Amino acid sequence: MVNRQSLQDSFLKALCREHVLVSVYLVNGIKLQGKIEFFDKFVILLKNAVVSQMIYKHAISTIVPLNSVFDYNNLLSDYSDSNYYVSTSTTKSDQIK
């Protein structure tokens, strides 16, 4: 069995490595912005110009990069076998109106 890195870890590592500004939406609706400085199994350390915040992953709803500076196809390349569903194509219905 191949020991694969999780998609979550790959995504977060890319955001850390590229110092991408992100919006983090919490389950209670609060929006936080900053750069992910560190993460582990349970928390994410989000840093902005004023403060660093430790956010528990169970409190996060969504993480949205404010710009795409890395190749999602490389990020998803480990997930292209039959155990995962990966769609990199967009159709008209997938686009935000």
Buried (B, 14 or more C-beta within 10 A) or exposed (E): EEEEEEBEEBBBBBBBEBEBBBEBBBEEEEEBEBBBEEBEEEBBBBBEEEEEBEBEBEEBEEBEBEEEEBEEEEBBEBBEEEEEEEEEEEEEEEEEE
